[in-house]
């Protein structure tokens, strides 16, 4: 994944919908007065700032692979451009937070096991990932990527489900000295405008395709995706209904 593939403006178009699972995850973190909080895959940092507001005495640090995102980060917490796969703290951390990032990291299961070792006693690892990879929003894009027109360029980007269910993460992280809270929620977002679901995934799922195709050919690819998605996500008088499943986990170190 390119470090410069993210477009903060496109990604931020549905900021309220994307923030909702962040706050629901944060509400289940028990830490009262942590000293060190790390946000892995912090994006443009607005939600990292919410961690600093929750724990005003903590040293809060955000890490993201996109320089464009980090350039938008607000004052308050500290931020670094970096790959979450390479992160290794100088000292143990009280809260490790990761919001909608690990679906991009194939080896994230090994990372989660490593990250629990970076927690102080009483610390928490909290993460949330999209769980909608079998939904039409992704299945139709896979079909387009595998079509005769695009398969030579994009066939390898037709990702299948890269994450697990809550029970799988429970089995991965539960054990002596650890307590795990795992659950899932399906939101039904109501999106405005034409091609609403296409616009949503243009800031996330389609970014690897845009990164590879470049601006010259991305328009043609978008048109094919729009046609493929139109039947599954019709625009109605109230907007476009977009069911979106997410998986949440909080692992507490006793």
TIDOMAR-609767 format. One line per 3 residues: number of its first residue (from 1); for each residue x, y negated, z of C-alpha. Coordinates in Angstrom, 1 decimal, always signed. Last residue first. Layout:
BEGIN
NUM = X/Y/Z ~ ... .
***
This chain:
BEGIN
254 = -4.9/+7.8/+34.0 ~ -4.2/+6.9/+30.4 ~ -7.5/+5.9/+28.8 .
251 = -8.3/+6.8/+25.2 ~ -11.0/+4.6/+23.6 ~ -12.4/+5.8/+20.2 .
248 = -14.8/+4.4/+17.7 ~ -16.0/+5.8/+14.4 ~ -18.0/+3.6/+11.9 .
245 = -20.9/+4.3/+9.6 ~ -22.1/+1.6/+7.2 ~ -25.6/+1.4/+5.7 .
242 = -25.8/-1.4/+3.1 ~ -29.3/-2.9/+2.6 ~ -29.2/-5.5/-0.1 .
239 = -31.1/-8.8/+0.4 ~ -34.6/-9.5/+1.8 ~ -36.3/-9.6/-1.6 .
236 = -34.4/-6.4/-2.6 ~ -31.1/-6.0/-4.5 ~ -30.6/-2.4/-5.4 .
233 = -27.7/-0.5/-3.8 ~ -27.6/+3.1/-5.2 ~ -28.7/+2.1/-8.7 .
230 = -26.3/-0.9/-9.1 ~ -23.2/+0.9/-7.8 ~ -22.0/+2.4/-11.1 .
227 = -22.7/-0.7/-13.1 ~ -20.8/-2.9/-10.6 ~ -17.9/-0.4/-10.6 .
224 = -17.5/-0.6/-14.4 ~ -17.7/-4.4/-14.3 ~ -15.0/-4.5/-11.6 .
221 = -12.7/-2.3/-13.7 ~ -13.0/-4.8/-16.6 ~ -12.3/-7.7/-14.4 .
218 = -9.3/-6.0/-12.8 ~ -7.5/-5.7/-16.2 ~ -5.7/-9.0/-16.5 .
215 = -5.8/-9.8/-12.8 ~ -3.4/-7.0/-11.9 ~ -4.2/-3.3/-12.4 .
212 = -2.2/-1.9/-9.4 ~ -3.1/-4.5/-6.8 ~ -6.7/-4.6/-8.0 .
209 = -7.0/-0.9/-7.6 ~ -5.4/-1.0/-4.1 ~ -7.8/-3.9/-3.2 .
206 = -10.9/-2.0/-4.2 ~ -11.7/-0.4/-0.8 ~ -11.2/-3.7/+1.2 .
203 = -12.0/-7.2/+0.0 ~ -13.7/-6.0/-3.2 ~ -15.6/-3.6/-1.1 .
200 = -17.9/-6.3/+0.2 ~ -18.3/-8.0/-3.3 ~ -19.3/-4.7/-4.8 .
197 = -21.8/-4.2/-2.0 ~ -23.4/-7.5/-2.8 ~ -23.7/-7.2/-6.5 .
194 = -25.9/-10.2/-6.5 ~ -26.5/-12.3/-3.4 ~ -26.9/-11.6/+0.3 .
191 = -26.0/-8.5/+2.4 ~ -28.2/-6.8/+5.0 ~ -25.9/-4.6/+7.0 .
188 = -27.3/-1.3/+8.3 ~ -24.9/-0.2/+11.0 ~ -24.2/+3.4/+11.7 .
185 = -22.5/+4.0/+15.0 ~ -20.0/+6.6/+16.1 ~ -18.6/+7.8/+19.5 .
182 = -15.5/+8.7/+21.4 ~ -14.5/+8.0/+25.0 ~ -11.3/+9.8/+26.0 .
179 = -9.7/+10.4/+29.3 ~ -6.0/+11.2/+29.5 ~ -3.8/+12.5/+32.3 .
176 = -4.0/+16.1/+31.1 ~ -5.6/+16.2/+27.7 ~ -7.9/+14.4/+25.3 .
173 = -6.3/+12.7/+22.3 ~ -6.6/+15.1/+19.4 ~ -9.8/+16.9/+20.6 .
170 = -11.5/+13.6/+21.2 ~ -10.3/+12.4/+17.8 ~ -12.0/+15.4/+16.2 .
167 = -15.2/+14.8/+18.1 ~ -15.3/+11.2/+16.9 ~ -15.1/+12.2/+13.2 .
164 = -11.9/+12.2/+11.2 ~ -10.4/+9.7/+8.8 ~ -9.1/+9.7/+5.2 .
161 = -12.3/+10.9/+3.6 ~ -11.5/+11.1/-0.1 ~ -9.3/+8.6/-1.9 .
158 = -9.6/+8.0/-5.6 ~ -6.3/+6.1/-5.8 ~ -4.5/+9.0/-7.6 .
155 = -6.9/+8.6/-10.5 ~ -6.2/+4.9/-10.9 ~ -4.0/+4.5/-14.0 .
152 = -4.4/+7.8/-15.9 ~ -7.9/+8.2/-14.5 ~ -9.3/+4.9/-15.7 .
149 = -11.0/+5.4/-19.0 ~ -11.5/+9.1/-18.7 ~ -13.3/+8.6/-15.4 .
146 = -11.5/+9.6/-12.2 ~ -11.3/+6.0/-11.0 ~ -14.9/+5.4/-11.9 .
143 = -16.1/+8.5/-10.1 ~ -14.0/+7.5/-7.0 ~ -15.7/+4.1/-7.1 .
140 = -19.1/+5.9/-7.1 ~ -18.2/+8.0/-4.1 ~ -16.9/+5.0/-2.2 .
137 = -20.0/+2.7/-2.1 ~ -22.1/+5.8/-2.6 ~ -21.3/+6.9/+1.0 .
134 = -18.8/+9.8/+1.5 ~ -16.1/+7.4/+2.8 ~ -18.4/+5.9/+5.3 .
131 = -16.5/+6.5/+8.6 ~ -14.8/+3.1/+8.9 ~ -12.2/+3.1/+11.6 .
128 = -12.2/+1.8/+15.2 ~ -9.4/+1.9/+17.7 ~ -8.7/+1.6/+21.5 .
125 = -5.6/+2.9/+23.3 ~ -5.9/+2.1/+27.0 ~ -3.5/+1.7/+29.9 .
122 = -3.9/+2.9/+33.5 ~ -0.4/+4.3/+33.5 ~ +1.5/+2.2/+30.9 .
119 = +0.9/+3.1/+27.3 ~ +3.6/+3.7/+24.7 ~ +3.2/+7.5/+24.9 .
116 = -0.4/+7.0/+23.8 ~ +1.0/+5.4/+20.7 ~ +2.9/+8.6/+19.7 .
113 = -0.3/+10.7/+19.7 ~ -2.1/+8.0/+17.7 ~ +0.8/+7.8/+15.2 .
110 = +0.6/+11.5/+14.5 ~ -3.1/+11.1/+13.7 ~ -2.3/+8.0/+11.6 .
107 = -0.3/+9.9/+9.1 ~ -2.5/+9.0/+6.2 ~ -2.5/+5.3/+7.2 .
104 = -5.1/+3.2/+5.3 ~ -8.0/+4.6/+7.4 ~ -5.9/+3.5/+10.4 .
101 = -6.7/-0.2/+10.0 ~ -10.3/-0.9/+10.9 ~ -9.5/-2.4/+14.4 .
98 = -6.5/-1.3/+16.3 ~ -6.0/-2.2/+20.0 ~ -3.1/-1.0/+22.2 .
95 = -3.7/-2.2/+25.8 ~ -1.4/-2.0/+28.8 ~ +1.9/-1.8/+26.9 .
92 = +5.2/-0.1/+27.8 ~ +8.4/-2.1/+26.9 ~ +10.3/-2.9/+23.8 .
89 = +7.4/-1.7/+21.7 ~ +7.8/+0.6/+18.7 ~ +6.0/-0.3/+15.5 .
86 = +7.2/+1.4/+12.4 ~ +3.9/+2.9/+11.3 ~ +2.1/-0.4/+12.1 .
83 = +4.1/-2.0/+9.3 ~ +5.3/-5.5/+10.0 ~ +4.6/-9.2/+9.7 .
80 = +4.6/-10.6/+13.3 ~ +2.1/-12.6/+15.3 ~ +2.1/-14.4/+18.7 .
77 = -1.2/-15.1/+20.4 ~ -2.3/-18.8/+20.8 ~ -2.3/-20.5/+17.4 .
74 = -4.4/-19.0/+14.6 ~ -3.3/-16.6/+12.0 ~ -3.8/-17.6/+8.3 .
71 = -0.1/-17.0/+7.4 ~ -0.4/-13.5/+9.0 ~ -3.0/-12.6/+6.4 .
68 = -1.0/-13.7/+3.4 ~ +2.1/-12.0/+4.9 ~ +0.2/-8.7/+4.9 .
65 = +1.6/-5.8/+7.0 ~ +0.0/-6.9/+10.2 ~ +1.1/-7.2/+13.8 .
62 = -0.6/-9.1/+16.6 ~ +0.8/-9.9/+20.0 ~ -1.0/-10.8/+23.3 .
59 = +0.9/-11.6/+26.4 ~ -1.8/-11.3/+29.0 ~ -3.1/-14.0/+31.4 .
56 = -6.0/-15.0/+29.2 ~ -7.4/-11.4/+28.9 ~ -10.7/-11.7/+27.1 .
53 = -9.7/-15.0/+25.4 ~ -6.4/-13.4/+24.3 ~ -8.3/-10.5/+22.8 .
50 = -10.6/-12.9/+21.0 ~ -7.5/-14.5/+19.5 ~ -6.6/-11.1/+18.0 .
47 = -10.1/-11.4/+16.4 ~ -9.1/-14.5/+14.5 ~ -5.7/-13.0/+13.6 .
44 = -5.7/-12.9/+9.8 ~ -5.4/-9.1/+9.8 ~ -4.5/-7.7/+13.2 .
41 = -3.3/-4.3/+11.9 ~ -2.0/-3.4/+15.4 ~ -3.3/-5.7/+18.1 .
38 = -0.9/-5.4/+21.1 ~ -1.8/-6.4/+24.7 ~ +0.7/-6.8/+27.5 .
35 = +0.0/-7.9/+31.1 ~ -3.4/-6.3/+31.5 ~ -5.9/-7.7/+34.0 .
32 = -9.2/-5.8/+33.9 ~ -8.6/-3.0/+31.4 ~ -11.8/-1.0/+30.9 .
29 = -12.1/-1.1/+27.1 ~ -15.7/-0.3/+26.2 ~ -16.6/-4.0/+25.4 .
26 = -13.7/-4.2/+23.0 ~ -15.1/-1.5/+20.8 ~ -18.4/-3.3/+20.5 .
23 = -16.6/-6.6/+19.9 ~ -14.6/-5.1/+17.0 ~ -17.7/-3.3/+15.7 .
20 = -19.4/-6.7/+15.2 ~ -16.4/-8.6/+13.7 ~ -16.8/-7.0/+10.3 .
17 = -20.4/-8.1/+10.0 ~ -19.6/-11.6/+11.2 ~ -16.6/-11.9/+8.9 .
14 = -18.5/-11.0/+5.7 ~ -16.6/-13.3/+3.3 ~ -13.4/-12.9/+5.4 .
11 = -11.9/-10.2/+3.2 ~ -12.4/-12.2/+0.1 ~ -10.8/-15.3/+1.6 .
8 = -8.0/-13.4/+3.2 ~ -6.9/-11.7/+0.0 ~ -4.9/-8.6/+0.9 .
5 = -2.5/-7.0/-1.6 ~ +0.7/-8.6/-0.3 ~ +2.2/-5.8/+1.8 .
2 = +1.4/-3.3/-1.0 ~ +0.0/+0.0/+0.0 .
***
